[in-house]
Amino acid sequence: MIDQIYTPNNIAQELVNLALSSNDQSPLYIADFACGDGALLNAARQILGDRPNYLANDIDSHSLEKIDWCREQYCDDFTNYDRSFNHRFRKIDLILLNPPFSYKSSTGIAFNNRQGYSTKCSPAMSFILNAIDFLSINGQVVGIFPDSVLWSERDRSAREHILHLGYEFTTHRHLPSNTFPGYTVSTSIISLKRSESTHSNHNTDDYSENIVVDRGKLQVHKSLGITSKSSKSPLFIHTTHLKSNQISHAGAYRVSSNKIIGPPYVLLPRVGNPNKEKITIVRRGKYVLSDCLIYVKTNDFELEDIQSTLMQKIDLIYGGSCAKYTTIARVRKILRINLGNDQRGNAP
Ligand SMILES: C[S@@+](CC[C@H](N)C(=O)[O-])C[C@H]1O[C@@H](n2cnc3c(N)ncnc32)[C@H](O)[C@@H]1O
């Protein structure tokens, strides 16, 4: 299963334009897990420039040399779950694919995921199944796939599984049979995206089980009584220190307190006018947080997804007719964290 048949530039451009036209937001993270010499990533870069982060993987290291502009490169068998990059990624907004179609074994490719689903399917379908594990909530896969992924008996179980997860397949254009010279497979540009109705069913299954939403532990007036001159004491961080999606140490003081919240987490103000620039990812540093801040503590690779959801829904997060404020319960609701009987984090 190598299939080094590359996408012509005009089709690569068409595919990327289709992907962009069906999303309101410009993708921040784009990947091709079978990138070859980079036809699809090059097309995305021609249109979007260097603003997004690009990520390239191919089983063949030589082809990767042709896209040396792409800084995040991996050389893994994407159908093998033990990929070196599994937990290094943030979630991906746009996955471009023209995967291999050829069979190594007549029984198909085995797929197993961490939720316990397993099947055997075509190589192209196995790329789809593996890819959706990396998608952000609003993310999509757009690629050139054999039409058989939509109807073959071999891919039926995988198709049903994908539909059950809430994704919809859309066929955008059937490609002429001479698109890939020497190959007779009937192909189309197909996309996969979560349907609108499943966005509202988004729940804890999408995030790690250990996600915690809680408030900072120190009130501002109390922090003023325990300031410390020792450089070993933690900095006290308040809403005013969140600037341009980063923690600014300017004006921050140290406190004698062990109420440190260890990273990684996403911070947002509990009170104040909605401001996307204050929704901040914290990956390092030991801070004592003001109780005017709410933090969402989770796995490193879920942080961007949570930050982007909070930014998109910022107008729903803050309520109140005079001073705007939010609560732990509302943040949980926005993130669709269904706690059931398990009360993770404190009450609002
Ligand atoms: C049909 S080409 C498409 C390349 C590129 N995406 C394009 O559109 O031009 C398929 C690519 O998949 C790579 N490939 C084959 N098997 C793979 C695997 N198991 N994991 C990752 N890449 C693989 C091949 O080396 C080849 O570059």
Ligand as a Chemical Component Dictionary entry (heavy atoms), coordinates in Angstrom:
data_LIG
# 
_chem_comp.id                   LIG 
_chem_comp.type                 NON-POLYMER 
_chem_comp.pdbx_formal_charge   0 
_chem_comp.three_letter_code    LIG 
# 
loop_
_chem_comp_atom.comp_id 
_chem_comp_atom.atom_id 
_chem_comp_atom.alt_atom_id 
_chem_comp_atom.type_symbol 
_chem_comp_atom.charge 
_chem_comp_atom.model_Cartn_x 
_chem_comp_atom.model_Cartn_y 
_chem_comp_atom.model_Cartn_z 
_chem_comp_atom.pdbx_ordinal 
LIG C1  C1  C 0  -2.207 8.771  -3.733 1  
LIG S1  S1  S 1  -0.763 9.438  -2.984 2  
LIG C2  C2  C 0  -1.305 11.044 -2.577 3  
LIG C3  C3  C 0  -0.261 11.997 -2.119 4  
LIG C4  C4  C 0  -0.737 13.413 -1.862 5  
LIG N1  N1  N 0  -1.654 13.486 -0.735 6  
LIG C5  C5  C 0  -1.412 13.985 -3.055 7  
LIG O1  O1  O 0  -2.592 14.256 -2.993 8  
LIG O2  O2  O -1 -0.767 14.178 -4.077 9  
LIG C6  C6  C 0  -0.769 8.508  -1.483 10 
LIG C7  C7  C 0  0.413  8.746  -0.528 11 
LIG O3  O3  O 0  0.215  7.932  0.618  12 
LIG C8  C8  C 0  1.464  7.476  1.076  13 
LIG N2  N2  N 0  1.175  6.292  1.876  14 
LIG C9  C9  C 0  0.908  5.039  1.462  15 
LIG N3  N3  N 0  0.655  4.229  2.505  16 
LIG C10 C10 C 0  0.737  5.011  3.604  17 
LIG C11 C11 C 0  0.573  4.762  4.994  18 
LIG N4  N4  N 0  0.257  3.558  5.445  19 
LIG N5  N5  N 0  0.749  5.781  5.874  20 
LIG C12 C12 C 0  1.078  7.018  5.424  21 
LIG N6  N6  N 0  1.259  7.311  4.113  22 
LIG C13 C13 C 0  1.082  6.321  3.222  23 
LIG C14 C14 C 0  2.258  7.218  -0.174 24 
LIG O4  O4  O 0  3.657  7.241  0.077  25 
LIG C15 C15 C 0  1.774  8.364  -1.084 26 
LIG O5  O5  O 0  2.644  9.469  -0.972 27 
# 
loop_
_chem_comp_bond.comp_id 
_chem_comp_bond.atom_id_1 
_chem_comp_bond.atom_id_2 
_chem_comp_bond.value_order 
_chem_comp_bond.pdbx_ordinal 
LIG C1  S1  SING 1  
LIG S1  C2  SING 2  
LIG S1  C6  SING 3  
LIG C2  C3  SING 4  
LIG C3  C4  SING 5  
LIG C4  N1  SING 6  
LIG C4  C5  SING 7  
LIG C5  O1  DOUB 8  
LIG C5  O2  SING 9  
LIG C6  C7  SING 10 
LIG C7  O3  SING 11 
LIG C7  C15 SING 12 
LIG O3  C8  SING 13 
LIG C8  N2  SING 14 
LIG C8  C14 SING 15 
LIG N2  C9  SING 16 
LIG N2  C13 SING 17 
LIG C9  N3  DOUB 18 
LIG N3  C10 SING 19 
LIG C10 C11 SING 20 
LIG C10 C13 DOUB 21 
LIG C11 N4  SING 22 
LIG C11 N5  DOUB 23 
LIG N5  C12 SING 24 
LIG C12 N6  DOUB 25 
LIG N6  C13 SING 26 
LIG C14 O4  SING 27 
LIG C14 C15 SING 28 
LIG C15 O5  SING 29 
# 
